[in-house]
Structures are given as C-alpha cells and as structure tokens.
Amino acid sequence: MPSSDVLVYALHYEGAYNKNSLGAVSEGARLAAGLGGTCHAIVVGGDDLTDDFCAALGAYGATKVHRAVAPEGLAQPVVDAMAKVISDGGHAYALFGGGLLGFEIGAGLAARLDAGVTMEVTAVRAEGGRLVAERPILGDSAISEVHYEGDLGIVIARLNAFEIDETGGAPAAVQDVDFELSPWSTKATMVLRGEQRGEQVNIEDADVLVAGGRGLGKAEGFALCEELAEAFGGAVAATRAVVDAGWYSYSAQIGQTGKSVAPKLYIAAGISGAIQHKVGMQGSENIVAINKDANAPIFEFADLGVVGDLHKVLPKLTAAVKARKAQ
Ligand SMILES: Cc1cc2nc3c(=O)[nH]c(=O)nc-3n(C[C@H](O)[C@H](O)[C@H](O)COP(=O)(O)OP(=O)(O)OC[C@H]3O[C@@H](n4cnc5c(N)ncnc54)[C@H](O)[C@@H]3O)c2cc1C
C-alpha cells in the first residue's frame, strides 16, 4: 500500500541548491500536506553532502532528506538511488523541478518503476487523495489535466514553475541511502561540470534576460544585448530564427523547440512574438518589448512596449542601467 509521501529531487551545485529545486521542494511540501503525507527530498553527491547541507531543506518543508553517495549531474545513478528510496518507502509521487536533468531522471524512473509520468507541468493540486497535474498543450493554448493511476506518479515541472517558500521549518532528518549502482550507471563519467558563461550562460536561472531576434540585423548585433545583460547582471537569450541563422548558440534559444524560462524581467529586442517563441517566455514576470513595428504581435502580450529602433534604444537603456547602478 503506497504512502501519501512525496519525494523531491534536489539538485545542487557548488554548495548551493538550485532555485528551481527549492521551488520543487516547497511545492512537494504543499502537495504532501494536501495528500496527508510528508515531503521527502533526495540529494545526490559526494563529500560535500554534510548533515547541515542536507538538513537545510527542512526550511523549505522537507521532513526527511535521503542522502545518496553517487555522481551528481548524471541521470542513471540518481535513478538507481531514487528507485531504492521509493521501493523501500512506498512514496506515492516523485517530483522534479524541471530542467534537462530532471527530465532525464524522471523519464528513467518512470521506466524503471513502471510509473505514470507527466512532463512540462505548470501546476499541481491534491484532489481526493491523489494529485492532478496541469500541463499546457497545443502550443500552450489549452491546459490538459492529468490524473495518475497506479502506485507511483511522476511529476516533472516546467522550469521554475513553483514558487520557493522558505517556511523556516525544522531541520530535516538526514538518512543515508543504502543502494547499489546498476552496471550501466557507471558507464558514463562526469568529465567537467561548470557554470556556463557569456554566450553559454545558464539562462534558466537568470533573473533578467535580454533576448535578441532577427531585428538585431546580424550576429554582431548581439553585442547590444550582451552589454545590456551585463549591466543588469543577467543573461542573453535568442529566438530560433537567429539561432538557425548561426547568430547565437542553440543553448540560448527560447520557445517551443528551445527552453522555457520565467525570469523577473524579459526584454525582447527585435523579436516579432511568434507563438513558438511566446510559449517559452510568457511566464516571465515582466515582459518589455522593443520593436520598430507598432503592429508586431509581441506588443499583444508585453507589459511594456517601446516602438523604436533597437539600435538606438538598447544603448540608451544600457547607459541608464549603468548610471542607476553607479548611484
Ligand atoms: C515547429 C516550429 C517550432 C519553432 N520553435 C521556435 C522556438 O522554439 N523559438 C522561437 O523563437 N521560434 C520558433 N519557431 C520560429 C517562429 O515561428 C518564428 O519564426 C521566430 O520566433 C521569429 O524570430 P524573430 O522574432 O527573431 O524574427 P522575425 O519574426 O523576423 O521578427 C523580427 C522582428 O524584429 C523587428 N525589427 C526589425 N528591425 C528592427 C529594429 N531595427 N529595431 C527594432 N525592431 C526591429 C521586426 O519588426 C520584427 O517584428 C518555430 C517555428 C516552427 C514552425
């Protein structure tokens, strides 16, 4: 008989939890309360996993943290550890905050434990003792509700779908996971793990994104976006049109076939606002659009629109941000 407990994977890097994971732990605690269960987290890594580091997830609502010694950043070892914890503990749901690693682990776990899985989830609720996940479909024009059957349901959220809620709960109990790595889990090793910078910056965690589209005119036009992003302490994003044209790297592409982001501020420069781009950035708290065409679709969902030539507007904006920061 499964419990009503929720197990959340908490990703960390250089001694800090990923904010997307903290949102997932907070959401896991809320959902577990609605199910009448408790929220557990699982943390994978090496010597860096001190008792205090693991127990700190109690402040976000986890009552227990399962500590697994295995390479962090690779999917299969985490699948091994999570499968063991769930098999022993009978958790009813596993929750991931999203991101590429979360997708890979969640999919692997679903296959391993024959569980139901929903990806790109934007909201979850407890109803009648079970979870119901909401997932946007058809280019985000409709929401499908997914009900789970069976003993284990896996919820993989869209990046940053959940609010971080630091409730200040008691330190979580820390329990080491006694598990074995599958033979195939040791076939891949981590060669290098590092934070991406410059054009390769990790856009999913940035509070401010300056996105450039075909209106930049040429690859060199991205310098304007980079200068503004640097002034804000943010990162640069791009449309598929410019990525396909080779003006910027694919890792910066936002949209249906790129990444979904939800920064505090999204500045769209020279971007028309096609639906395939919109689905990846419409969750941003504030959208500012700069476009010389007053009829561009992006103005229909921007919070603030500037009709003008980005080559004039962006440098002025950069100078203004720098001046404000210097005060
Ligand atoms: C299956 C599929 C999947 C797709 N997936 C994605 C995706 O993931 N992400 C994505 O972005 N797109 C995606 N697309 C492509 C999408 O449909 C659009 O073609 C693309 O988003 C347009 O990019 P853009 O806004 O840079 O270019 P454009 O649509 O060409 O817009 C350029 C804009 O710049 C403005 N402009 C020009 N010069 C200036 C200037 N000097 N100052 C200010 N404004 C100026 C113009 O008025 C125009 O509005 C997908 C398409 C398909 C069919």
The ligand as a Gaussian input file, in Angstrom:
#p B3LYP/6-31G(d) Opt

LIG

0 1
 C        7.705000      23.888000     -35.387000
 C        8.289000      25.255000     -35.091000
 C        8.973000      25.430000     -33.920000
 C        9.530000      26.678000     -33.630000
 N       10.180000      26.863000     -32.440000
 C       10.626000      28.079000     -32.128000
 C       11.255000      28.337000     -30.878000
 O       11.462000      27.441000     -30.062000
 N       11.656000      29.597000     -30.606000
 C       11.469000      30.646000     -31.461000
 O       11.864000      31.766000     -31.134000
 N       10.906000      30.431000     -32.670000
 C       10.483000      29.182000     -33.018000
 N        9.944000      28.988000     -34.241000
 C       10.014000      30.084000     -35.235000
 C        8.959000      31.130000     -35.055000
 O        7.784000      30.746000     -35.745000
 C        9.433000      32.487000     -35.616000
 O        9.811000      32.316000     -36.958000
 C       10.620000      33.076000     -34.865000
 O       10.360000      33.109000     -33.479000
 C       10.846000      34.513000     -35.355000
 O       12.018000      35.018000     -34.799000
 P       12.266000      36.581000     -34.694000
 O       11.193000      37.177000     -33.853000
 O       13.674000      36.748000     -34.281000
 O       12.195000      37.063000     -36.215000
 P       11.077000      37.826000     -37.011000
 O        9.771000      37.130000     -36.900000
 O       11.629000      38.035000     -38.367000
 O       10.913000      39.221000     -36.261000
 C       11.882000      40.219000     -36.271000
 C       11.255000      41.444000     -35.625000
 O       12.244000      42.435000     -35.489000
 C       11.642000      43.694000     -35.724000
 N       12.717000      44.615000     -36.126000
 C       13.442000      44.634000     -37.287000
 N       14.389000      45.574000     -37.248000
 C       14.268000      46.198000     -36.047000
 C       14.966000      47.265000     -35.432000
 N       15.995000      47.883000     -36.014000
 N       14.539000      47.671000     -34.185000
 C       13.503000      47.058000     -33.567000
 N       12.808000      46.033000     -34.120000
 C       13.208000      45.600000     -35.346000
 C       10.630000      43.435000     -36.827000
 O        9.616000      44.425000     -36.825000
 C       10.112000      42.043000     -36.429000
 O        8.949000      42.132000     -35.626000
 C        9.384000      27.753000     -34.549000
 C        8.684000      27.533000     -35.744000
 C        8.155000      26.315000     -36.013000
 C        7.389000      26.119000     -37.281000

